[in-house]
Amino acid sequence: MSKKLIDFYELTMAQVDLSNGFENQWQCFDLYFRNDRREGVEQKGYSISAGLSEIIDYIQNLSFSEEELDYLKNNTDLSGKFLKYLRAFKFTGYIYAIPDGTPIFPGEPILTVWAPAPQAKIIETDVLNRFNHACAIATKSKRIVDAAHGRSVMEFGARRAQGDTAAINGAKYAYIAGCTGTSCYGTGLSYNVPLLGTMAHSLVTQFPTEYEAFLAYAREFPNNTVLLVDTYDTLQSGIPNAIRVAKEFLEPMGKRLKGVRLDSGDLAYLSKEARRMLDSEGLNDCKIIASNSLDEYTIENMLLKEEAMIDSFGVGENLITSKASPVFGGVYKLVATSDSENGRVKPKIKVSDDPAKTTVPGRKSLYRFYDKDSGFALGDLVALADEEIPTDNYRLVDHTDPSKYKDLSNYVLRELQVPIFKKGKLVYTVPSIEESREYCRKEFETLYPEIKRFLNPHIYYVDLSVKLAKLKNYMSVKQREKNEKRKAI
């Protein structure tokens, strides 16, 4: 059974295209997000682009089986002509996109589709679904990893994820964003992400005593003994029994207790007391791992304000569901058409009373300015595809507030989108997961620390070129004039 996601109206619109001579009209759609909402508040911070590899897999394998066509024939009023079109369906257009792991900002075209009208419409929902989920998890993961200030973060939220695909792919993007590994076997199997984990409280309670449970685990995994110490009493029972196992069993074998995990209580206080107890027994190298409904705010608060002695974190539901901000608001909007693949491009605009929902017309390119000396990103520019951007001096304006601008010089200019498909053929070499992880790490380092703040981050400039801004303004005014004339009739 097909797992493709298509909203039915995309099929009905595609049939309208077919019946009205638009089958060979080329259309340009931009995928972007309008704002960054965290904890219900609009922010100006970064997000992380993700989902491209899943989108590529979808486009390459998109077709309609006889079973699907029979279903549509028997359960909808789609025409026989359109079903015949679907029988031979194959994506033959172009896709340009920003690589996974790139910091992205509101209003930027992250992915652009240039394809025959029915094709461009039919792929919308599945592309958005894969992009929105992956970006939500990658962004949340990067924020949590950043809050840990170099300490490792393990993803282990599979049991709270919205289904198996969300769990497996979510853990993959958590790893790309910087997590050290996952507890999810499916992710390890599918993507070779390191598998990490210790034990649950059930293993401790099934033995007659906590010590016997710890000893049984250490016997099986003497090279990687990490003990869950909060089942009964962390400081009176858990830590002392962990120390006993280390001294009586592991050290006589020449092994060391690798770590203890705290999963309840006042984690900052318990970590400091546990550290003191472990160090007093010569277990200075034993790591303290913390879990229990953590997110970037609790982690940063424990480390910076409470001086917790925690070496690594296990993060579950708040990461794998991006709990505080579970919806990543990517949208997919028509911005241009042409009578043929190489014909004259006609920009299109959707005008709204909400300025944020008025689209930016035309086929576009996206550029990022980097300081030549420091390597930091200075801002981004959205320009029309045929524009030449100066390489020596440029005034970058915040297009949401023209009173805010910065004059740039001594910069390197980089086009962010790269070709993915050309005439339906994949032309992009999909990086390995390790390559994407390293790319994400390096790209994140180009952001100024002030832009990475969780609350009230510094504004990162995303500008429209003068030519593009004039086109948007002109088309907006003309469209509103047309609307007023219609009202007057």
Phi, psi and omega per residue, in radians:
M1 nan 2.398 -3.096
S2 -1.151 2.480 3.055
K3 -1.914 0.193 3.136
K4 -1.186 2.570 3.107
L5 -1.852 2.065 3.080
I6 -2.435 2.119 2.999
D7 -1.266 2.417 -2.995
F8 -1.012 -0.590 -3.107
Y9 -1.131 -0.384 3.072
E10 -1.180 -0.620 3.075
L11 -1.241 -0.723 3.133
T12 -1.147 -0.687 3.097
M13 -1.142 -0.693 3.126
A14 -1.113 -0.613 3.072
Q15 -1.164 -0.662 3.066
V16 -1.062 -0.741 3.079
D17 -0.985 -0.820 -3.071
L18 -1.128 -0.674 -3.074
S19 -1.401 -0.260 -3.078
N20 -2.042 0.381 3.026
G21 1.364 0.305 3.137
F22 -1.714 0.151 -3.097
E23 -1.008 -0.601 -3.094
N24 -1.822 0.102 3.016
Q25 -1.314 2.354 3.115
W26 -1.640 2.432 -3.110
Q27 -2.256 2.546 3.135
C28 -1.971 2.159 3.075
F29 -2.050 2.370 3.023
D30 -1.815 2.361 2.993
L31 -1.805 2.183 -3.130
Y32 -2.694 3.035 3.023
F33 -2.170 2.587 -2.974
R34 -1.478 -0.645 -3.111
N35 -2.697 2.961 3.123
D36 -1.970 1.867 -3.114
R37 -1.848 2.165 3.123
R38 -2.187 2.182 -3.125
E39 0.953 0.629 3.090
G40 1.376 0.055 -3.102
V41 -2.028 2.319 3.110
E42 -1.233 2.232 3.141
Q43 -2.022 3.129 3.088
K44 -2.150 0.438 -3.049
G45 -1.506 -3.032 -3.095
Y46 -1.451 2.795 2.859
S47 -2.269 2.994 -3.133
I48 -2.078 2.187 3.130
S49 -1.241 2.406 -3.129
A50 -2.808 2.936 3.094
G51 1.731 -0.045 -3.023
L52 -1.130 -0.710 -3.093
S53 -1.123 -0.643 3.079
E54 -1.195 -0.658 3.093
I55 -1.104 -0.744 3.119
I56 -1.046 -0.807 3.139
D57 -1.053 -0.720 3.124
Y58 -1.095 -0.860 -3.096
I59 -1.101 -0.711 -3.114
Q60 -1.134 -0.521 -3.036
N61 -1.898 0.186 -3.065
L62 -1.307 2.026 3.054
S63 -2.767 3.001 -3.107
F64 -2.086 2.122 -3.118
S65 -1.377 2.915 3.091
E66 -1.110 -0.610 3.094
E67 -1.068 -0.747 3.114
E68 -1.165 -0.736 -3.131
L69 -1.136 -0.668 3.073
D70 -1.111 -0.713 3.109
Y71 -1.053 -0.828 -3.129
L72 -1.124 -0.661 3.136
K73 -1.121 -0.707 -3.034
N74 -1.553 -0.251 -3.019
N75 -2.173 -0.004 3.122
T76 -2.388 3.004 3.076
D77 -1.819 0.466 3.023
L78 -1.122 2.524 -3.019
S79 -1.341 2.764 3.061
G80 -1.070 -0.632 3.124
K81 -1.090 -0.736 -3.123
F82 -1.223 -0.664 3.104
L83 -1.119 -0.597 3.064
K84 -1.134 -0.680 3.079
Y85 -1.068 -0.776 -3.138
L86 -1.139 -0.582 -3.125
R87 -1.023 -0.593 -3.122
A88 -1.792 0.278 -3.008
F89 -1.105 2.368 3.040
K90 -2.733 2.368 3.123
F91 -1.260 2.194 -3.088
T92 -2.143 0.206 -3.047
G93 -1.694 -2.788 -3.096
Y94 -2.037 2.525 2.994
I95 -2.355 2.321 3.046
Y96 -2.121 2.467 -3.069
A97 -2.698 2.812 3.019
I98 -1.474 2.334 -3.127
P99 -1.070 2.615 3.063
D100 -0.993 2.423 3.107
G101 1.700 -0.019 -3.133
T102 -1.485 2.305 2.978
P103 -1.089 2.316 -3.105
I104 -2.279 2.847 -3.031
F105 -2.424 2.781 -3.073
P106 -1.007 2.508 3.043
G107 1.517 -0.067 -3.097
E108 -1.602 2.418 3.018
P109 -1.236 1.880 -3.113
I110 -1.445 -0.684 3.120
L111 -2.418 2.376 -3.132
T112 -2.174 2.317 3.097
V113 -1.947 2.283 3.060
W114 -2.234 1.855 -2.961
A115 -2.767 2.865 3.003
P116 -0.943 2.497 -2.957
A117 -0.858 -0.891 -3.104
P118 -1.090 -0.672 -3.133
Q119 -1.125 -0.796 -3.111
A120 -1.073 -0.573 -3.140
K121 -1.343 -0.742 -3.006
I122 -1.147 -0.518 -3.066
I123 -1.488 -0.092 -2.956
E124 -0.981 -0.964 -2.987
T125 -1.139 -0.767 -3.113
D126 -1.143 -0.730 3.110
V127 -1.073 -0.796 3.134
L128 -1.120 -0.724 -3.124
N129 -1.049 -0.814 -3.112
R130 -1.182 -0.725 3.127
F131 -1.136 -0.859 -3.043
N132 -1.125 -0.760 -3.141
H133 -1.137 -0.847 -3.086
A134 -1.095 -0.735 -3.138
C135 -1.152 -0.679 3.130
A136 -1.063 -0.786 -3.091
I137 -1.294 -0.750 3.138
A138 -1.091 -0.708 -3.132
T139 -1.167 -0.822 3.121
K140 -1.071 -0.743 -3.130
S141 -1.088 -0.768 -3.138
K142 -1.097 -0.681 3.112
R143 -1.112 -0.724 3.138
I144 -1.190 -0.760 3.107
V145 -1.075 -0.716 3.128
D146 -1.121 -0.661 3.141
A147 -1.154 -0.448 -3.092
A148 -1.337 -0.168 3.048
H149 0.894 0.921 3.056
G150 1.601 -0.242 3.070
R151 -1.364 2.635 -3.050
S152 -1.305 2.615 3.089
V153 -2.200 2.206 3.090
M154 -1.843 2.341 3.058
E155 -1.528 2.223 3.013
F156 -2.605 1.006 -3.098
G157 -1.920 0.302 -3.006
A158 -0.956 -0.680 -3.062
R159 -1.217 -0.269 3.122
R160 -1.881 0.017 -3.129
A161 -1.293 2.801 3.134
Q162 -1.497 1.196 3.083
G163 1.777 2.914 -3.033
D164 -1.173 -0.731 -3.138
T165 -1.100 -0.724 3.123
A166 -1.108 -0.662 -3.141
A167 -1.196 -0.831 -3.063
I168 -1.207 -0.877 -3.127
N169 -1.263 -0.570 3.101
G170 -1.082 -0.749 3.113
A171 -1.152 -0.589 3.073
K172 -1.053 -0.830 -3.101
Y173 -1.294 -0.444 3.001
A174 -1.124 -0.678 3.122
Y175 -1.180 -0.770 3.096
I176 -1.025 -0.646 -3.119
A177 -1.357 -0.098 3.018
G178 2.219 -0.122 3.061
C179 -1.089 2.615 -3.053
T180 -1.444 -0.279 -3.139
G181 3.018 -2.973 -3.057
T182 -2.521 2.732 3.004
S183 -1.534 -0.127 -3.022
C184 -1.418 1.920 -3.135
Y185 -0.998 -0.714 -3.103
G186 -1.074 -0.611 3.103
T187 -1.251 -0.732 3.091
G188 -1.054 -0.771 -3.125
L189 -1.157 -0.760 -3.045
S190 -1.353 -0.635 -2.973
Y191 -2.194 0.079 3.130
N192 1.059 0.577 3.031
V193 -1.361 2.382 -3.124
P194 -0.972 2.315 3.092
L195 -1.576 2.286 -3.113
L196 -2.320 2.653 3.092
G197 2.895 2.870 -3.129
T198 -2.188 -1.711 -3.095
M199 -2.637 2.931 3.052
A200 -1.887 2.924 3.130
H201 -1.094 -0.470 -3.112
S202 -1.078 -0.615 3.121
L203 -1.153 -0.650 3.133
V204 -1.193 -0.793 -3.051
T205 -1.293 -0.325 -3.117
Q206 -1.344 -0.329 3.102
F207 -1.553 2.729 3.129
P208 -0.998 -0.636 3.141
T209 -2.400 2.786 3.104
E210 -1.079 -0.733 -3.141
Y211 -1.040 -0.745 -3.132
E212 -1.122 -0.634 3.094
A213 -1.134 -0.804 3.127
F214 -1.080 -0.744 -3.117
L215 -1.136 -0.714 3.122
A216 -1.087 -0.706 3.129
Y217 -1.182 -0.748 -3.135
A218 -1.112 -0.612 3.102
R219 -1.091 -0.655 -3.102
E220 -1.384 -0.590 -3.050
F221 -2.302 1.112 -3.080
P222 -1.169 -0.401 3.140
N223 -1.511 -0.167 -3.045
N224 -2.571 0.944 -3.091
T225 -1.508 1.929 3.038
V226 -2.169 2.140 -2.977
L227 -1.959 2.378 3.110
L228 -1.492 1.981 -2.875
V229 -1.869 0.172 -3.038
D230 -1.952 0.283 -3.077
T231 -1.116 -0.724 -3.106
Y232 -1.977 -1.119 3.130
D233 -2.662 1.972 -2.997
T234 -0.997 -0.894 -3.000
L235 -1.548 -0.500 -3.113
Q236 -1.558 -0.409 -3.062
S237 -2.234 -0.962 -3.008
G238 -1.036 -0.966 -3.122
I239 -1.134 -0.803 3.100
P240 -1.017 -0.704 3.122
N241 -1.211 -0.608 3.072
A242 -1.132 -0.732 3.111
I243 -1.114 -0.703 -3.139
R244 -1.075 -0.762 3.098
V245 -1.077 -0.719 3.136
A246 -1.078 -0.775 -3.038
K247 -1.372 -0.708 -3.014
E248 -1.560 -0.402 -3.070
F249 -2.098 -0.920 -3.017
L250 -1.262 -0.873 -3.054
E251 -1.135 -0.658 3.037
P252 -1.057 -0.394 3.094
M253 -1.537 -0.064 -3.061
G254 1.439 0.324 -3.131
K255 -1.871 2.865 3.124
R256 -2.157 2.566 3.025
L257 -1.199 2.079 -3.027
K258 -1.349 -0.674 -3.109
G259 -3.004 2.908 2.995
V260 -2.230 2.586 -3.121
R261 -2.061 2.320 3.064
L262 -1.819 2.211 -3.053
D263 -2.207 0.150 3.113
S264 -2.837 2.951 3.109
G265 1.447 -2.946 3.116
D266 -1.363 1.667 -2.988
L267 -1.090 -0.678 -3.124
A268 -1.134 -0.852 3.131
Y269 -1.095 -0.849 -3.106
L270 -1.079 -0.641 -3.136
S271 -1.140 -0.669 -3.133
K272 -1.213 -0.704 3.104
E273 -1.202 -0.712 3.116
A274 -1.101 -0.711 3.121
R275 -1.066 -0.756 3.137
R276 -1.079 -0.766 -3.102
M277 -1.182 -0.752 -3.134
L278 -1.148 -0.785 -3.115
D279 -1.107 -0.616 -3.122
S280 -1.153 -0.328 3.117
E281 -1.823 0.259 3.108
G282 1.354 0.258 -3.118
L283 -1.715 0.839 -3.092
N284 -1.112 -0.444 -3.109
D285 -1.556 -0.046 3.112
C286 -1.291 2.156 -3.079
K287 -1.444 2.586 3.060
I288 -1.897 2.120 -3.090
I289 -1.942 2.390 -3.135
A290 -2.113 2.473 3.026
S291 -2.505 3.132 3.122
N292 1.992 1.425 3.035
S293 0.917 0.811 -3.130
L294 -1.493 2.673 2.953
D295 -2.545 -3.035 -3.060
E296 -1.116 -0.551 -3.099
Y297 -1.276 -0.801 3.138
T298 -1.163 -0.668 3.134
I299 -1.133 -0.854 -3.118
E300 -1.107 -0.681 3.139
N301 -1.125 -0.770 -3.139
M302 -1.108 -0.696 -3.064
L303 -1.343 -0.783 -3.009
L304 -1.530 -0.644 -3.058
K305 -1.711 -0.660 -3.049
E306 -1.768 -0.065 3.094
E307 0.917 0.778 3.133
A308 -1.086 2.556 3.135
M309 -1.716 1.083 -3.080
I310 -1.943 2.299 -3.087
D311 -1.659 -0.478 3.118
S312 -2.747 2.880 -3.032
F313 -2.257 2.498 2.954
G314 -1.906 2.148 -3.050
V315 -2.165 2.249 -3.057
G316 -1.945 -1.785 -2.941
E317 -1.063 -0.639 -3.109
N318 -1.153 -0.440 3.111
L319 -1.536 -0.956 -2.959
I320 -1.225 -0.305 3.055
T321 -1.934 -0.011 -2.980
S322 0.790 0.964 -2.835
K323 -0.887 -0.816 -3.086
A324 -1.240 -0.466 -3.136
S325 -2.425 1.244 -2.987
P326 -1.307 -0.203 -3.101
V327 -1.933 2.112 3.021
F328 -1.713 2.104 -2.889
G329 -1.499 0.836 3.082
G330 -1.173 2.437 3.107
V331 -2.238 2.880 -3.009
Y332 -2.371 1.887 -2.945
K333 -2.226 2.463 3.081
L334 -1.224 2.236 -3.107
V335 -2.190 -0.186 -3.140
A336 -2.916 2.736 3.051
T337 -2.412 2.891 3.048
S338 -2.695 2.628 3.130
D339 -1.214 -0.316 -3.140
S340 -2.678 3.019 -3.099
E341 -0.994 -0.702 -3.079
N342 -1.976 0.314 -3.112
G343 -1.407 -3.116 3.135
R344 -1.157 2.276 -3.088
V345 -1.492 2.271 3.109
K346 -1.907 1.975 -3.137
P347 -1.158 2.561 3.115
K348 -2.194 2.601 -3.119
I349 -2.424 2.513 2.969
K350 -1.927 2.128 -3.091
V351 -1.798 2.384 -3.121
S352 -2.344 2.686 3.022
D353 -1.160 -0.393 3.037
D354 -1.578 1.914 -3.072
P355 -0.938 -0.553 -3.120
A356 -1.159 -0.363 -3.095
K357 -1.732 0.007 3.013
T358 -1.379 2.162 -3.032
T359 -1.360 2.839 3.086
V360 -1.749 2.018 -2.982
P361 -1.362 2.811 2.974
G362 1.678 2.765 2.990
R363 -1.319 2.323 -2.925
K364 -2.298 2.896 2.971
S365 -2.189 2.687 -3.134
L366 -2.133 2.243 -3.105
Y367 -2.129 2.631 3.023
R368 -2.145 2.325 3.098
F369 -1.638 2.262 3.073
Y370 -2.090 2.411 3.054
D371 -1.157 2.240 -3.093
K372 -1.084 -0.603 -3.052
D373 -1.458 -0.842 -3.035
S374 -1.620 -0.432 -3.076
G375 1.471 -0.054 -3.135
F376 -1.251 2.542 3.068
A377 -1.290 2.310 -3.086
L378 -1.720 -0.449 -3.113
G379 2.782 3.002 -3.102
D380 -2.117 2.694 -3.124
L381 -2.297 2.228 3.009
V382 -1.774 2.140 -3.083
A383 -2.324 2.841 3.038
L384 -1.158 2.597 -2.975
A385 -1.053 -0.486 -3.070
D386 -1.666 0.152 -3.109
E387 -1.428 2.579 2.967
E388 -1.759 2.190 -3.088
I389 -1.726 2.240 3.141
P390 -0.992 2.482 -3.120
T391 -1.818 0.087 -3.109
D392 -2.019 -0.810 -3.121
N393 -2.463 2.483 3.109
Y394 -2.727 2.474 3.021
R395 -1.739 2.016 -3.119
L396 -1.691 2.170 -3.076
V397 -2.034 2.419 3.014
D398 -1.285 1.880 -2.986
H399 -1.200 -0.227 3.040
T400 -1.466 -0.274 3.123
D401 -2.638 1.530 -3.048
P402 -1.029 -0.238 3.109
S403 -1.297 -0.199 -3.131
K404 -1.856 2.117 -3.119
Y405 -2.675 2.887 3.025
K406 -2.495 2.436 3.099
D407 -1.581 2.215 -3.051
L408 -1.903 2.500 2.969
S409 -2.688 3.001 3.135
N410 0.930 0.874 -3.090
Y411 -2.172 2.827 2.984
V412 -1.915 2.359 -3.097
L413 -1.861 2.281 -3.129
R414 -2.274 2.284 3.035
E415 -1.422 2.212 -2.989
L416 -1.453 -0.684 3.121
Q417 -1.305 2.504 3.074
V418 -2.193 2.694 3.120
P419 -1.160 2.358 3.101
I420 -1.964 -0.927 3.061
F421 -2.159 2.441 2.992
K422 -2.261 2.108 -3.077
K423 0.901 0.696 3.088
G424 1.428 -0.073 -3.111
K425 -1.761 2.326 3.101
L426 -1.203 2.149 -3.136
V427 -2.054 0.075 -3.080
Y428 -1.811 2.319 3.047
T429 -1.495 1.920 -3.095
V430 -1.182 2.128 -3.114
P431 -1.213 2.730 3.023
S432 -1.185 2.864 3.137
I433 -1.103 -0.589 3.111
E434 -1.224 -0.645 3.090
E435 -1.147 -0.722 3.109
S436 -1.143 -0.672 3.123
R437 -1.101 -0.795 3.138
E438 -1.190 -0.683 3.089
Y439 -1.057 -0.785 3.131
C440 -1.058 -0.765 3.137
R441 -1.039 -0.813 -3.109
K442 -1.181 -0.727 3.133
E443 -1.121 -0.668 -3.132
F444 -1.131 -0.568 3.126
E445 -1.183 -0.275 3.122
T446 -1.410 -0.128 3.121
L447 -1.517 2.349 3.046
Y448 -1.056 2.522 -3.140
P449 -0.953 -0.600 -3.112
E450 -1.138 -0.467 3.126
I451 -1.354 -0.385 -3.098
K452 -1.499 -0.117 -3.134
R453 -0.965 2.492 -3.140
F454 -1.315 -0.650 3.126
L455 -1.999 2.357 3.112
N456 0.864 0.951 3.125
P457 -1.173 2.750 3.073
H458 -1.082 2.500 -3.121
I459 -1.194 2.244 3.022
Y460 -1.716 2.150 -3.028
Y461 -1.290 2.215 2.952
V462 -2.158 1.960 -2.993
D463 -1.929 2.669 2.905
L464 -1.730 2.402 3.075
S465 -1.032 2.754 -3.141
V466 -1.002 -0.749 -3.132
K467 -1.105 -0.745 -3.134
L468 -1.226 -0.706 3.122
A469 -1.089 -0.709 3.103
K470 -1.130 -0.710 3.118
L471 -1.101 -0.786 3.136
K472 -1.068 -0.788 -3.131
N473 -1.124 -0.763 3.141
Y474 -1.065 -0.830 -3.097
M475 -1.209 -0.586 3.092
S476 -1.105 -0.814 3.140
V477 -1.096 -0.811 -3.132
K478 -1.074 -0.722 -3.135
Q479 -1.168 -0.684 3.114
R480 -1.169 -0.619 3.080
E481 -1.109 -0.727 3.095
K482 -1.080 -0.714 -3.138
N483 -1.118 -0.706 3.122
E484 -1.138 -0.676 3.110
K485 -1.126 -0.678 3.116
R486 -1.098 -0.674 3.141
K487 -1.143 -0.595 -3.066
A488 -1.317 -0.367 -3.093
I489 -1.324 nan nan
